[in-house]
């Protein structure tokens, strides 16, 4: 099954992005053939910044993205949102891609389920 997760909140400070990532990665536990796309918008684009260093025992969204990517998931970022926050492509975790609203629209039209966090 194809699913799209649209995440909007910052990576830390609330747990919405964390919970969206939990659900996205859990798709693969239920269906190894799942096709998962995560689209990061607004403050959520900071989720894909490489080099996150969180305290021991605290969730780390960089590691969660790595798991998703390793399983074949896609991680797309809103380019306008990146620009507004000064986030450069070279700062992104390997495998994450700068994207567009057109790509988000296409992904939402091609997918079976859309989840918004």
N, CA, C and O atoms as a Tinker XYZ file with bonds, in Angstrom:
   468  protein
     1  N      0.841000   -1.172000    0.000000    73     2
     2  CA     0.000000    0.000000    0.000000    64     1     3
     3  C      0.891000    1.242000    0.000000    63     2     4     5
     4  O      1.917000    1.282000    0.679000    81     3
     5  N      0.491000    2.241000   -0.760000    73     3     6
     6  CA     1.182000    3.530000   -0.775000    64     5     7
     7  C      0.581000    4.436000    0.275000    63     6     8     9
     8  O     -0.640000    4.556000    0.382000    81     7
     9  N      1.441000    5.072000    1.049000    73     7    10
    10  CA     0.956000    6.042000    2.026000    64     9    11
    11  C      1.870000    7.262000    2.032000    63    10    12    13
    12  O      3.068000    7.171000    1.765000    81    11
    13  N      1.269000    8.398000    2.344000    73    11    14
    14  CA     1.964000    9.676000    2.384000    64    13    15
    15  C      1.753000   10.299000    3.755000    63    14    16    17
    16  O      0.625000   10.405000    4.236000    81    15
    17  N      2.837000   10.702000    4.368000    73    15    18
    18  CA     2.790000   11.373000    5.666000    64    17    19
    19  C      3.268000   12.804000    5.472000    63    18    20    21
    20  O      4.395000   13.036000    5.035000    81    19
    21  N      2.415000   13.753000    5.795000    73    19    22
    22  CA     2.767000   15.165000    5.709000    64    21    23
    23  C      2.981000   15.662000    7.137000    63    22    24    25
    24  O      2.055000   15.692000    7.948000    81    23
    25  N      4.221000   16.050000    7.423000    73    23    26
    26  CA     4.579000   16.493000    8.765000    64    25    27
    27  C      4.857000   17.990000    8.743000    63    26    28    29
    28  O      5.560000   18.480000    7.859000    81    27
    29  N      4.309000   18.719000    9.714000    73    27    30
    30  CA     4.411000   20.174000    9.760000    64    29    31
    31  C      5.145000   20.734000   10.975000    63    30    32    33
    32  O      5.746000   21.805000   10.885000    81    31
    33  N      5.110000   20.045000   12.091000    73    31    34
    34  CA     5.637000   20.586000   13.347000    64    33    35
    35  C      7.153000   20.437000   13.448000    63    34    36    37
    36  O      7.746000   19.622000   12.741000    81    35
    37  N      7.780000   21.220000   14.323000    73    35    38
    38  CA     9.231000   21.114000   14.498000    64    37    39
    39  C      9.601000   19.724000   15.006000    63    38    40    41
    40  O      8.768000   19.026000   15.585000    81    39
    41  N     10.853000   19.325000   14.789000    73    39    42
    42  CA    11.263000   17.981000   15.196000    64    41    43
    43  C     11.224000   17.759000   16.709000    63    42    44    45
    44  O     10.980000   16.645000   17.172000    81    43
    45  N     11.462000   18.803000   17.459000    73    43    46
    46  CA    11.469000   18.673000   18.915000    64    45    47
    47  C     10.643000   19.809000   19.513000    63    46    48    49
    48  O     10.489000   20.865000   18.900000    81    47
    49  N     10.117000   19.584000   20.708000    73    47    50
    50  CA     9.282000   20.584000   21.366000    64    49    51
    51  C      7.830000   20.153000   21.426000    63    50    52    53
    52  O      7.115000   20.474000   22.375000    81    51
    53  N      7.398000   19.426000   20.411000    73    51    54
    54  CA     6.100000   18.754000   20.435000    64    53    55
    55  C      6.381000   17.319000   19.998000    63    54    56    57
    56  O      7.495000   17.014000   19.571000    81    55
    57  N      5.424000   16.464000   20.094000    73    55    58
    58  CA     5.656000   15.072000   19.684000    64    57    59
    59  C      4.901000   14.700000   18.414000    63    58    60    61
    60  O      4.834000   13.524000   18.059000    81    59
    61  N      4.336000   15.682000   17.731000    73    59    62
    62  CA     3.577000   15.383000   16.511000    64    61    63
    63  C      4.458000   14.789000   15.416000    63    62    64    65
    64  O      4.080000   13.794000   14.797000    81    63
    65  N      5.621000   15.379000   15.169000    73    63    66
    66  CA     6.513000   14.844000   14.144000    64    65    67
    67  C      7.027000   13.476000   14.553000    63    66    68    69
    68  O      7.102000   12.564000   13.730000    81    67
    69  N      7.374000   13.333000   15.797000    73    67    70
    70  CA     7.805000   12.029000   16.325000    64    69    71
    71  C      6.720000   10.979000   16.117000    63    70    72    73
    72  O      7.008000    9.879000   15.644000    81    71
    73  N      5.486000   11.301000   16.459000    73    71    74
    74  CA     4.396000   10.335000   16.306000    64    73    75
    75  C      4.117000   10.031000   14.836000    63    74    76    77
    76  O      3.801000    8.892000   14.492000    81    75
    77  N      4.228000   11.025000   13.976000    73    75    78
    78  CA     4.079000   10.778000   12.545000    64    77    79
    79  C      5.155000    9.844000   12.031000    63    78    80    81
    80  O      4.871000    8.950000   11.234000    81    79
    81  N      6.381000   10.038000   12.475000    73    79    82
    82  CA     7.482000    9.155000   12.074000    64    81    83
    83  C      7.301000    7.755000   12.633000    63    82    84    85
    84  O      7.620000    6.773000   11.962000    81    83
    85  N      6.795000    7.653000   13.846000    73    83    86
    86  CA     6.533000    6.323000   14.420000    64    85    87
    87  C      5.548000    5.557000   13.548000    63    86    88    89
    88  O      5.748000    4.383000   13.239000    81    87
    89  N      4.482000    6.245000   13.161000    73    87    90
    90  CA     3.474000    5.585000   12.345000    64    89    91
    91  C      4.016000    5.254000   10.956000    63    90    92    93
    92  O      3.722000    4.190000   10.411000    81    91
    93  N      4.805000    6.159000   10.385000    73    91    94
    94  CA     5.373000    5.919000    9.057000    64    93    95
    95  C      6.286000    4.700000    9.060000    63    94    96    97
    96  O      6.181000    3.850000    8.176000    81    95
    97  N      7.179000    4.601000   10.040000    73    95    98
    98  CA     8.092000    3.457000   10.078000    64    97    99
    99  C      7.378000    2.171000   10.455000    63    98   100   101
   100  O      7.798000    1.082000   10.064000    81    99
   101  N      6.308000    2.297000   11.210000    73    99   102
   102  CA     5.551000    1.104000   11.606000    64   101   103
   103  C      4.819000    0.469000   10.416000    63   102   104   105
   104  O      4.452000   -0.705000   10.465000    81   103
   105  N      4.611000    1.242000    9.358000    73   103   106
   106  CA     3.970000    0.693000    8.153000    64   105   107
   107  C      4.748000   -0.527000    7.654000    63   106   108   109
   108  O      4.159000   -1.504000    7.193000    81   107
   109  N      6.077000   -0.457000    7.752000    73   107   110
   110  CA     6.913000   -1.558000    7.263000    64   109   111
   111  C      6.823000   -2.797000    8.139000    63   110   112   113
   112  O      7.068000   -3.905000    7.662000    81   111
   113  N      6.476000   -2.633000    9.415000    73   111   114
   114  CA     6.289000   -3.795000   10.284000    64   113   115
   115  C      5.034000   -4.561000    9.890000    63   114   116   117
   116  O      4.972000   -5.783000   10.016000    81   115
   117  N      4.044000   -3.832000    9.415000    73   115   118
   118  CA     2.766000   -4.448000    9.046000    64   117   119
   119  C      2.753000   -4.932000    7.597000    63   118   120   121
   120  O      2.018000   -5.858000    7.252000    81   119
   121  N      3.575000   -4.296000    6.749000    73   119   122
   122  CA     3.589000   -4.631000    5.328000    64   121   123
   123  C      4.968000   -4.304000    4.766000    63   122   124   125
   124  O      5.291000   -3.139000    4.533000    81   123
   125  N      5.783000   -5.342000    4.549000    73   123   126
   126  CA     7.147000   -5.133000    4.065000    64   125   127
   127  C      7.181000   -4.518000    2.676000    63   126   128   129
   128  O      8.205000   -3.968000    2.272000    81   127
   129  N      6.077000   -4.601000    1.936000    73   127   130
   130  CA     6.029000   -4.047000    0.584000    64   129   131
   131  C      5.440000   -2.631000    0.565000    63   130   132   133
   132  O      5.199000   -2.073000   -0.506000    81   131
   133  N      5.216000   -2.065000    1.725000    73   131   134
   134  CA     4.642000   -0.716000    1.809000    64   133   135
   135  C      5.518000    0.286000    1.052000    63   134   136   137
   136  O      6.738000    0.140000    0.975000    81   135
   137  N      4.867000    1.294000    0.503000    73   135   138
   138  CA     5.567000    2.393000   -0.151000    64   137   139
   139  C      5.224000    3.658000    0.630000    63   138   140   141
   140  O      4.118000    4.191000    0.535000    81   139
   141  N      6.203000    4.123000    1.405000    73   139   142
   142  CA     5.966000    5.246000    2.314000    64   141   143
   143  C      6.745000    6.470000    1.850000    63   142   144   145
   144  O      7.945000    6.401000    1.584000    81   143
   145  N      6.038000    7.585000    1.761000    73   143   146
   146  CA     6.665000    8.873000    1.481000    64   145   147
   147  C      6.361000    9.794000    2.650000    63   146   148   149
   148  O      5.214000    9.907000    3.085000    81   147
   149  N      7.395000   10.449000    3.153000    73   147   150
   150  CA     7.241000   11.463000    4.191000    64   149   151
   151  C      7.578000   12.799000    3.548000    63   150   152   153
   152  O      8.655000   12.969000    2.976000    81   151
   153  N      6.652000   13.746000    3.646000    73   151   154
   154  CA     6.877000   15.087000    3.116000    64   153   155
   155  C      6.955000   16.039000    4.305000    63   154   156   157
   156  O      6.000000   16.176000    5.070000    81   155
   157  N      8.099000   16.688000    4.448000    73   155   158
   158  CA     8.340000   17.603000    5.559000    64   157   159
   159  C      8.066000   19.027000    5.109000    63   158   160   161
   160  O      8.637000   19.500000    4.126000    81   159
   161  N      7.180000   19.712000    5.840000    73   159   162
   162  CA     6.823000   21.096000    5.536000    64   161   163
   163  C      7.024000   21.955000    6.773000    63   162   164   165
   164  O      7.202000   21.450000    7.881000    81   163
   165  N      6.990000   23.269000    6.557000    73   163   166
   166  CA     7.088000   24.235000    7.655000    64   165   167
   167  C      8.285000   23.870000    8.545000    63   166   168   169
   168  O      9.347000   23.524000    8.029000    81   167
   169  N      8.130000   23.941000    9.864000    73   167   170
   170  CA     9.243000   23.659000   10.771000    64   169   171
   171  C      9.700000   22.204000   10.734000    63   170   172   173
   172  O     10.793000   21.893000   11.208000    81   171
   173  N      8.898000   21.320000   10.189000    73   171   174
   174  CA     9.278000   19.905000   10.114000    64   173   175
   175  C     10.482000   19.683000    9.201000    63   174   176   177
   176  O     11.135000   18.644000    9.305000    81   175
   177  N     10.800000   20.636000    8.300000    73   175   178
   178  CA    11.972000   20.445000    7.437000    64   177   179
   179  C     13.241000   20.273000    8.268000    63   178   180   181
   180  O     14.187000   19.625000    7.822000    81   179
   181  N     13.270000   20.838000    9.458000    73   179   182
   182  CA    14.449000   20.712000   10.324000    64   181   183
   183  C     14.651000   19.290000   10.828000    63   182   184   185
   184  O     15.712000   18.966000   11.362000    81   183
   185  N     13.655000   18.450000   10.664000    73   183   186
   186  CA    13.751000   17.037000   11.037000    64   185   187
   187  C     14.843000   16.341000   10.239000    63   186   188   189
   188  O     15.471000   15.406000   10.738000    81   187
   189  N     15.080000   16.781000    9.010000    73   187   190
   190  CA    16.044000   16.133000    8.121000    64   189   191
   191  C     17.458000   16.695000    8.235000    63   190   192   193
   192  O     18.332000   16.329000    7.451000    81   191
   193  N     17.690000   17.577000    9.199000    73   191   194
   194  CA    19.036000   18.133000    9.370000    64   193   195
   195  C     19.969000   17.062000    9.926000    63   194   196   197
   196  O     19.674000   16.433000   10.942000    81   195
   197  N     21.080000   16.867000    9.256000    73   195   198
   198  CA    22.062000   15.863000    9.677000    64   197   199
   199  C     22.805000   16.322000   10.928000    63   198   200   201
   200  O     22.955000   17.520000   11.169000    81   199
   201  N     23.266000   15.358000   11.719000    73   199   202
   202  CA    24.101000   15.661000   12.880000    64   201   203
   203  C     23.352000   15.962000   14.161000    63   202   204   205
   204  O     23.883000   16.644000   15.038000    81   203
   205  N     22.133000   15.471000   14.289000    73   203   206
   206  CA    21.363000   15.710000   15.514000    64   205   207
   207  C     22.006000   14.973000   16.685000    63   206   208   209
   208  O     22.439000   13.829000   16.553000    81   207
   209  N     22.059000   15.637000   17.813000    73   207   210
   210  CA    22.656000   15.054000   19.004000    64   209   211
   211  C     21.685000   15.253000   20.163000    63   210   212   213
   212  O     21.654000   16.314000   20.787000    81   211
   213  N     20.901000   14.230000   20.439000    73   211   214
   214  CA    19.912000   14.313000   21.509000    64   213   215
   215  C     20.428000   13.586000   22.749000    63   214   216   217
   216  O     21.293000   12.717000   22.638000    81   215
   217  N     19.907000   13.932000   23.931000    73   215   218
   218  CA    20.339000   13.263000   25.162000    64   217   219
   219  C     20.033000   11.764000   25.123000    63   218   220   221
   220  O     19.082000   11.338000   24.467000    81   219
   221  N     20.828000   10.978000   25.817000    73   219   222
   222  CA    20.571000    9.543000   25.917000    64   221   223
   223  C     19.170000    9.308000   26.457000    63   222   224   225
   224  O     18.732000    9.972000   27.396000    81   223
   225  N     18.476000    8.356000   25.852000    73   223   226
   226  CA    17.133000    8.022000   26.292000    64   225   227
   227  C     16.058000    8.863000   25.640000    63   226   228   229
   228  O     14.872000    8.629000   25.875000    81   227
   229  N     16.438000    9.840000   24.823000    73   227   230
   230  CA    15.490000   10.723000   24.153000    64   229   231
   231  C     15.407000   10.304000   22.696000    63   230   232   233
   232  O     16.417000    9.928000   22.101000    81   231
   233  N     14.221000   10.364000   22.117000    73   231   234
   234  CA    14.099000    9.968000   20.711000    64   233   235
   235  C     14.946000   10.875000   19.822000    63   234   236   237
   236  O     15.185000   12.040000   20.141000    81   235
   237  N     15.392000   10.312000   18.699000    73   235   238
   238  CA    16.220000   11.044000   17.748000    64   237   239
   239  C     15.615000   10.852000   16.369000    63   238   240   241
   240  O     15.628000    9.748000   15.823000    81   239
   241  N     15.084000   11.931000   15.809000    73   239   242
   242  CA    14.389000   11.838000   14.531000    64   241   243
   243  C     15.328000   11.562000   13.364000    63   242   244   245
   244  O     14.904000   10.997000   12.356000    81   243
   245  N     16.574000   11.943000   13.480000    73   243   246
   246  CA    17.536000   11.609000   12.426000    64   245   247
   247  C     17.654000   10.090000   12.298000    63   246   248   249
   248  O     17.643000    9.553000   11.191000    81   247
   249  N     17.766000    9.408000   13.426000    73   247   250
   250  CA    17.850000    7.939000   13.388000    64   249   251
   251  C     16.571000    7.330000   12.811000    63   250   252   253
   252  O     16.626000    6.349000   12.070000    81   251
   253  N     15.422000    7.914000   13.153000    73   251   254
   254  CA    14.153000    7.396000   12.636000    64   253   255
   255  C     14.075000    7.578000   11.115000    63   254   256   257
   256  O     13.583000    6.696000   10.412000    81   255
   257  N     14.554000    8.709000   10.609000    73   255   258
   258  CA    14.580000    8.921000    9.161000    64   257   259
   259  C     15.502000    7.918000    8.477000    63   258   260   261
   260  O     15.187000    7.413000    7.399000    81   259
   261  N     16.641000    7.629000    9.105000    73   259   262
   262  CA    17.570000    6.648000    8.537000    64   261   263
   263  C     16.908000    5.277000    8.401000    63   262   264   265
   264  O     17.099000    4.590000    7.398000    81   263
   265  N     16.141000    4.887000    9.396000    73   263   266
   266  CA    15.420000    3.603000    9.341000    64   265   267
   267  C     14.437000    3.612000    8.184000    63   266   268   269
   268  O     14.373000    2.656000    7.411000    81   267
   269  N     13.674000    4.686000    8.065000    73   267   270
   270  CA    12.688000    4.796000    6.984000    64   269   271
   271  C     13.379000    4.717000    5.623000    63   270   272   273
   272  O     12.925000    3.991000    4.738000    81   271
   273  N     14.462000    5.451000    5.453000    73   271   274
   274  CA    15.182000    5.450000    4.182000    64   273   275
   275  C     15.776000    4.075000    3.876000    63   274   276   277
   276  O     15.754000    3.629000    2.729000    81   275
   277  N     16.302000    3.409000    4.895000    73   275   278
   278  CA    16.894000    2.086000    4.708000    64   277   279
   279  C     15.853000    1.073000    4.227000    63   278   280   281
   280  O     16.181000    0.150000    3.480000    81   279
   281  N     14.627000    1.241000    4.645000    73   279   282
   282  CA    13.557000    0.331000    4.260000    64   281   283
   283  C     12.951000    0.690000    2.894000    63   282   284   285
   284  O     12.039000    0.015000    2.416000    81   283
   285  N     13.467000    1.756000    2.274000    73   283   286
   286  CA    12.995000    2.132000    0.952000    64   285   287
   287  C     12.033000    3.300000    0.924000    63   286   288   289
   288  O     11.507000    3.639000   -0.136000    81   287
   289  N     11.793000    3.923000    2.066000    73   287   290
   290  CA    10.908000    5.081000    2.114000    64   289   291
   291  C     11.547000    6.302000    1.465000    63   290   292   293
   292  O     12.763000    6.367000    1.288000    81   291
   293  N     10.716000    7.248000    1.123000    73   291   294
   294  CA    11.181000    8.512000    0.545000    64   293   295
   295  C     10.941000    9.627000    1.546000    63   294   296   297
   296  O      9.936000    9.637000    2.256000    81   295
   297  N     11.882000   10.572000    1.594000    73   295   298
   298  CA    11.735000   11.745000    2.439000    64   297   299
   299  C     11.940000   12.974000    1.567000    63   298   300   301
   300  O     13.032000   13.220000    1.056000    81   299
   301  N     10.867000   13.738000    1.408000    73   299   302
   302  CA    10.890000   14.944000    0.593000    64   301   303
   303  C     10.696000   16.157000    1.488000    63   302   304   305
   304  O      9.975000   16.092000    2.483000    81   303
   305  N     11.342000   17.265000    1.135000    73   303   306
   306  CA    11.238000   18.493000    1.917000    64   305   307
   307  C     10.735000   19.628000    1.044000    63   306   308   309
   308  O     11.130000   19.753000   -0.115000    81   307
   309  N      9.874000   20.442000    1.597000    73   307   310
   310  CA     9.379000   21.637000    0.919000    64   309   311
   311  C     10.545000   22.608000    0.735000    63   310   312   313
   312  O     11.132000   23.077000    1.710000    81   311
   313  N     10.874000   22.903000   -0.520000    73   311   314
   314  CA    11.988000   23.797000   -0.807000    64   313   315
   315  C     11.776000   25.208000   -0.289000    63   314   316   317
   316  O     12.710000   25.822000    0.228000    81   315
   317  N     10.560000   25.733000   -0.418000    73   315   318
   318  CA    10.267000   27.083000    0.084000    64   317   319
   319  C     10.420000   27.140000    1.597000    63   318   320   321
   320  O     10.909000   28.128000    2.144000    81   319
   321  N     10.002000   26.083000    2.261000    73   319   322
   322  CA    10.111000   26.011000    3.724000    64   321   323
   323  C     11.579000   25.939000    4.143000    63   322   324   325
   324  O     11.972000   26.531000    5.149000    81   323
   325  N     12.389000   25.210000    3.367000    73   323   326
   326  CA    13.823000   25.154000    3.638000    64   325   327
   327  C     14.432000   26.539000    3.513000    63   326   328   329
   328  O     15.194000   26.974000    4.376000    81   327
   329  N     14.091000   27.230000    2.427000    73   327   330
   330  CA    14.648000   28.564000    2.190000    64   329   331
   331  C     14.273000   29.528000    3.313000    63   330   332   333
   332  O     15.108000   30.312000    3.763000    81   331
   333  N     13.026000   29.471000    3.762000    73   331   334
   334  CA    12.554000   30.373000    4.817000    64   333   335
   335  C     13.316000   30.164000    6.123000    63   334   336   337
   336  O     13.429000   31.081000    6.936000    81   335
   337  N     13.835000   28.957000    6.319000    73   335   338
   338  CA    14.557000   28.628000    7.557000    64   337   339
   339  C     16.069000   28.606000    7.369000    63   338   340   341
   340  O     16.809000   28.290000    8.301000    81   339
   341  N     16.525000   28.939000    6.176000    73   339   342
   342  CA    17.964000   28.960000    5.913000    64   341   343
   343  C     18.594000   27.586000    5.884000    63   342   344   345
   344  O     19.797000   27.449000    6.109000    81   343
   345  N     17.802000   26.568000    5.611000    73   343   346
   346  CA    18.309000   25.192000    5.592000    64   345   347
   347  C     18.810000   24.859000    4.189000    63   346   348   349
   348  O     18.053000   24.930000    3.221000    81   347
   349  N     20.060000   24.502000    4.086000    73   347   350
   350  CA    20.707000   24.211000    2.803000    64   349   351
   351  C     20.685000   22.706000    2.526000    63   350   352   353
   352  O     20.665000   21.889000    3.447000    81   351
   353  N     20.689000   22.365000    1.248000    73   351   354
   354  CA    20.655000   20.951000    0.858000    64   353   355
   355  C     21.835000   20.171000    1.417000    63   354   356   357
   356  O     21.687000   19.006000    1.788000    81   355
   357  N     23.003000   20.797000    1.482000    73   355   358
   358  CA    24.186000   20.094000    1.983000    64   357   359
   359  C     24.104000   19.801000    3.487000    63   358   360   361
   360  O     24.926000   19.051000    4.013000    81   359
   361  N     23.119000   20.387000    4.182000    73   359   362
   362  CA    22.929000   20.127000    5.613000    64   361   363
   363  C     21.996000   18.944000    5.863000    63   362   364   365
   364  O     21.820000   18.522000    7.006000    81   363
   365  N     21.401000   18.409000    4.801000    73   363   366
   366  CA    20.396000   17.359000    4.953000    64   365   367
   367  C     21.016000   15.986000    5.135000    63   366   368   369
   368  O     22.115000   15.703000    4.659000    81   367
   369  N     20.287000   15.158000    5.830000    73   367   370
   370  CA    20.627000   13.756000    5.964000    64   369   371
   371  C     20.646000   13.129000    4.573000    63   370   372   373
   372  O     19.766000   13.395000    3.755000    81   371
   373  N     21.640000   12.304000    4.311000    73   371   374
   374  CA    21.755000   11.655000    3.006000    64   373   375
   375  C     20.487000   10.857000    2.690000    63   374   376   377
   376  O     20.002000   10.084000    3.516000    81   375
   377  N     19.968000   11.057000    1.494000    73   375   378
   378  CA    18.762000   10.361000    1.061000    64   377   379
   379  C     17.512000   11.237000    1.113000    63   378   380   381
   380  O     16.504000   10.917000    0.484000    81   379
   381  N     17.575000   12.331000    1.855000    73   379   382
   382  CA    16.448000   13.266000    1.911000    64   381   383
   383  C     16.563000   14.227000    0.726000    63   382   384   385
   384  O     17.664000   14.627000    0.347000    81   383
   385  N     15.421000   14.591000    0.147000    73   383   386
   386  CA    15.436000   15.366000   -1.084000    64   385   387
   387  C     14.644000   16.666000   -0.961000    63   386   388   389
   388  O     13.531000   16.679000   -0.434000    81   387
   389  N     15.223000   17.743000   -1.449000    73   387   390
   390  CA    14.497000   18.997000   -1.596000    64   389   391
   391  C     13.407000   18.751000   -2.635000    63   390   392   393
   392  O     13.647000   18.078000   -3.638000    81   391
   393  N     12.210000   19.292000   -2.401000    73   391   394
   394  CA    11.093000   19.008000   -3.289000    64   393   395
   395  C     10.232000   20.256000   -3.493000    63   394   396   397
   396  O     10.631000   21.373000   -3.165000    81   395
   397  N      9.041000   20.029000   -4.045000    73   395   398
   398  CA     8.148000   21.140000   -4.404000    64   397   399
   399  C      6.705000   20.821000   -4.025000    63   398   400   401
   400  O      6.358000   19.681000   -3.717000    81   399
   401  N      5.890000   21.849000   -4.057000    73   399   402
   402  CA     4.457000   21.674000   -3.825000    64   401   403
   403  C      3.842000   20.816000   -4.928000    63   402   404   405
   404  O      2.922000   20.041000   -4.666000    81   403
   405  N      4.337000   20.945000   -6.156000    73   403   406
   406  CA     3.842000   20.104000   -7.247000    64   405   407
   407  C      4.092000   18.622000   -6.959000    63   406   408   409
   408  O      3.223000   17.785000   -7.204000    81   407
   409  N      5.276000   18.302000   -6.441000    73   407   410
   410  CA     5.594000   16.911000   -6.109000    64   409   411
   411  C      4.696000   16.399000   -4.989000    63   410   412   413
   412  O      4.270000   15.244000   -5.013000    81   411
   413  N      4.404000   17.254000   -4.004000    73   411   414
   414  CA     3.491000   16.871000   -2.930000    64   413   415
   415  C      2.096000   16.606000   -3.485000    63   414   416   417
   416  O      1.444000   15.632000   -3.107000    81   415
   417  N      1.648000   17.465000   -4.372000    73   415   418
   418  CA     0.326000   17.293000   -4.978000    64   417   419
   419  C      0.267000   15.974000   -5.749000    63   418   420   421
   420  O     -0.706000   15.230000   -5.621000    81   419
   421  N      1.282000   15.677000   -6.539000    73   419   422
   422  CA     1.331000   14.418000   -7.290000    64   421   423
   423  C      1.328000   13.219000   -6.351000    63   422   424   425
   424  O      0.598000   12.252000   -6.570000    81   423
   425  N      2.145000   13.285000   -5.308000    73   423   426
   426  CA     2.212000   12.173000   -4.352000    64   425   427
   427  C      0.861000   11.950000   -3.685000    63   426   428   429
   428  O      0.459000   10.806000   -3.471000    81   427
   429  N      0.161000   13.024000   -3.356000    73   427   430
   430  CA    -1.146000   12.873000   -2.694000    64   429   431
   431  C     -2.184000   12.280000   -3.638000    63   430   432   433
   432  O     -3.109000   11.596000   -3.199000    81   431
   433  N     -2.034000   12.538000   -4.919000    73   431   434
   434  CA    -2.984000   12.005000   -5.899000    64   433   435
   435  C     -2.706000   10.540000   -6.221000    63   434   436   437
   436  O     -3.612000    9.817000   -6.633000    81   435
   437  N     -1.456000   10.094000   -6.037000    73   435   438
   438  CA    -1.063000    8.724000   -6.370000    64   437   439
   439  C     -1.193000    7.752000   -5.204000    63   438   440   441
   440  O     -1.132000    6.538000   -5.403000    81   439
   441  N     -1.370000    8.261000   -4.005000    73   439   442
   442  CA    -1.325000    7.420000   -2.821000    64   441   443
   443  C     -2.713000    6.962000   -2.382000    63   442   444   445
   444  O     -3.725000    7.576000   -2.720000    81   443
   445  N     -2.735000    5.884000   -1.632000    73   443   446
   446  CA    -3.998000    5.364000   -1.115000    64   445   447
   447  C     -4.412000    6.074000    0.174000    63   446   448   449
   448  O     -5.595000    6.337000    0.387000    81   447
   449  N     -3.432000    6.385000    1.038000    73   447   450
   450  CA    -3.708000    7.017000    2.332000    64   449   451
   451  C     -2.796000    8.220000    2.533000    63   450   452   453
   452  O     -1.599000    8.162000    2.252000    81   451
   453  N     -3.379000    9.314000    3.024000    73   451   454
   454  CA    -2.618000   10.506000    3.380000    64   453   455
   455  C     -2.844000   10.795000    4.855000    63   454   456   457
   456  O     -3.981000   10.890000    5.318000    81   455
   457  N     -1.738000   10.933000    5.588000    73   455   458
   458  CA    -1.774000   11.239000    7.025000    64   457   459
   459  C     -1.121000   12.586000    7.239000    63   458   460   461
   460  O     -0.046000   12.839000    6.696000    81   459
   461  N     -1.739000   13.453000    8.013000    73   459   462
   462  CA    -1.192000   14.781000    8.260000    64   461   463
   463  C     -0.966000   14.948000    9.767000    63   462   464   465
   464  O     -1.871000   14.760000   10.581000    81   463
   465  N      0.257000   15.303000   10.098000    73   463   466
   466  CA     0.638000   15.549000   11.487000    64   465   467
   467  C      1.160000   16.963000   11.592000    63   466   468
   468  O      1.544000   17.401000   12.676000    81   467
